[in-house]
């Protein structure tokens, strides 16, 4: 119970805009960077000098986000670059197009924030990971506290992926998808951590005031008093992507608000992450 409770009432964030170091020279991608947590994350990274690709489904939504961010960041402190990356994840064929667009502009990628609800890792160059210290390059996947509260046994039921066995319960499927992101992060870590030094971890950004609650107004009303400003979710992701506390050996772990490791992950989910030989 304590592990669940602390995600609703987390301590102060470890990294914020005030103590976050310069990101000058770094190249970063934030999926879903046009709204909510992603928008706040892009704004912070940009204000710290990073070259930030705002990834979303349409040019219009990205342009509007970039315009808003530049308007909000009109200060004397040095800023980075904001770039557009159109990624329509409803068609996986278009993901390769987005990856090609990115690779045509950059030779490195320091951190990929899989912030959007559904995200796939774009194929990219490994030159950045191979030429930098281990743990410099990271992939941050997004999960949720729902995995602890209502995730199915083991996190994901593979039998439900078989045609005819699909589960019609939307809440069940949502929690399974978030557990699935943990599995993807863990598996990517197993395959690429030791050989290429890429850290792949999952995080619960926190219970936040975002548009995702608009489709469930009753729950929004009930949990409203427990929701925090979206920028706090960005602090969680910043810790995962940049904190020196995150080491190569932490690959596959699960972080919670506002930047710390989960004290007691569900044992059945951890067991499922081991896979089978």
N, C-alpha and C positions, 0 to 999 in steps of 0.2 A: 504493500500500500504506500510506503514511504517513497518508493521510486516513482509512483504515479503522482503523488501529491506534490513533490518537488518540481515537477514539470509545469504545474499550474501556478505555483508560487516560487519562482526561481530567485536566486540572489542577484545582486547587481551584475551587469555584463562585464566581462573581463576586458573586452576591446570595444571602444566606441570611437566616434569621429575625433574626439578630443585627444585620445592617446594612440591613435592608429598611425603607423609610420607611412612615409611617402611610398607611393606605388609607381613612381616615375620609372619608365623603362619596362614595366610589366604589361603583358597583353592578357586580357581577361574576357571571357564570354559569360553573359548572364542570360539564360533562357527565361522567358516570361519577364523580361526586364522593363516592360512597358507599363506595368501596374503593380500595386501592392508591395509585397516584400522585395520583389525584383527591382522595382522602381527605386525604392529607398537604397538598395544595395548599389545599384548603378550610380546613384547620386553621390554616395560616399566614396566609391572607388574613383570616380571622375574628379571629385574635389581634392583627392590625394595624388593626382597626377597620372593615374593609370590610363592606358588605352583600352577603352571598354566597348565591347560589341554588345549592343542591345538586341537580343534575339526575340522575335515575335512573329506572328502570322502575316502581318501586312505592313507595307511601307508606311501607310497612313498612321497606324497606331504607334509605330516606332518614331516617326517624325514628330508626332505630337508629344511623345514622352521626352525626346531629346530637347525639343523647344522648351518644355516645362522645366527640365533639369537645368538647362543653361540659364533660364530666367531666375531660378531659385539660387543658383550658385554665383551670382554676380558680386563677388568679393575680390579683395586684393590678393588673396592667396593663389599660388600657381595651380592651374588646372590641367587635366590631361586631354584626351581626345575621346569623343563619342562617335561611334560608327554604327551603321545599320546592318543587321544580318537577318534577312527574311528566312524563317524556318517554319514551314507548315508540317507539323508532326502528324497530321492526319493522313499523310501520304509519305511513306518511308522513302519512296523514290526521290522525293524532293529534299530529303535530308542530305543526300550525297551532293546535290546541287549547291546547297548551303555550305557544305564542307569545302567544295571546290572554290566557291566564292571567297571563303575565308583564306584558304591556302594561296589564293592568287594575290592576297594582300599582305600576308604575314608569313614569317618563317619560324615563329615560335608561338606557343600558348602556355601561359604559366598556370592559370587556374580556370577550370570549367565549372561554373555553378549551374547544376541541373536544378534550377529553381522552379521551373514550370511544373504543372501538375503531372504531365506526361513528358518525359524527355529521353532522348537517345543520344549517346555520345557520338558526335561527329568524328569520322575518320580524320586523323590529323598526323602531322609530322612528329616523329619521335626525337628529332634533333635537339629540341629544347631539353627534354628529360635527360638525354645522354650527355649533354655538355654542361649541366648544372649539378650542384650537390644533390644527393638523394633527398627526396622529400620536398624539393622546391616546387615541383610540378604536382598539382593536385586536382582531383575531381570530387566535387561535393554533390551528393545526391540528397533529395528531399524525402523525408518520411513523416511520421506523425506519432503523437502519443496514443493515437487510436490503436496502434499495434499492441501496446500494453493493455489497453482497456478492453478491446473487443475483437482483436485479431483472431482468425481461425486457428485451430491447433497446428503448430508448426509454422504458422504465418501464411503459408500458401498451400492450398490443396491442389496438387498436380492433376488429380482425377477430374477436377472441375474445368480443366482446360480442354478436355476431350469433348468433341461435338456431341450434343445431347445431354451432357452433364452440367451445362452452365448453370450457375446459381443466379436467381433472379433478384436476390436481395441486394439493393444498391449499397446499403451500409456495409454489408459483408464484403462485397466486391471492392469497395473503397479501401477498407482496412487491409484486404489481401494485396491490393496494388501497392500500398505503402510498405507492407512487409516485403513485397517483391522488389522494391527499390533497395531494401537492405540486402537482399540476396544478390542483386546485380552489383552493388558496391563491393560486397564480400568476394564475389567471384572474380571481378575485375582486379581486385587487390591480389588474389592468389596468383593470377596469371601475369601481372605486370609489376608488382611491387618490388620483388627481389631482383628481377632481371633489368628493370628500367628505372627503378626508384620513384615510381609514381604512387602517390598516396591517394587511395580511394576510400572515402568514408561517407557515412549517412548522418543526417541531422534532422531533428525535430525543431523547426524554427520557433515554435511557441504558439500560444493561443492569441491570435492577432486580429485586429480590426481590418479586414480585407473584404473585397467584393465576393469572395467565395461563400460568405455567409448569406448572401442575398437570396440564394435559392432555397434556403431553409430558415425562413423568418422566425418560426417558433423557437428553434434552437438558438438563433441569434439573440432573441429576447431573453431566453433563459441564461445563456452563458455570457451575455453582454457585459456584466460587471467584472468578469474574469479576463476580458480581452484587453490586450495591450496595443499601443501604437505600432504600426507596421515596421517602423525603423528598428525596433528591438529584434525582430526576426532577421534583419540585415546584420545586426551585431552577432547573432548566432552563426550566420554563414561566414562572416569575416573571421571569426575565431577559427572555424574549420579550415578556411582557405589560406590564412596567413599566420596564425599563431605559431610561435616557436615551441609551444608546449605540445604540438601535434608532431609526432615522430613517425618515421617510416614503419616502425614496428606496430604502430596504431592502425595500420591499414585494415579496413573492414569494420572498425568500431562505430559505435552509435553515439552521437553528441546530442545534448539537450540544452534548452535555454539557460542562460544567454551565452553559452560557450563553456562547456565542461562535459566530461564523459558520463554516460548513463551509469549510475551506481549499481544497478541490479537488473540487467535485461532479462526478459523471459527465457527460462531455460530451454523450453521446447523450440523457440525460435533459434537460439544459439546452436542447438543440436542440429537443426535442419540446415544451418549454414555450413556445417562440416561436409555435407554431401556424402557421396558413396564412392569408394575406391573402385 
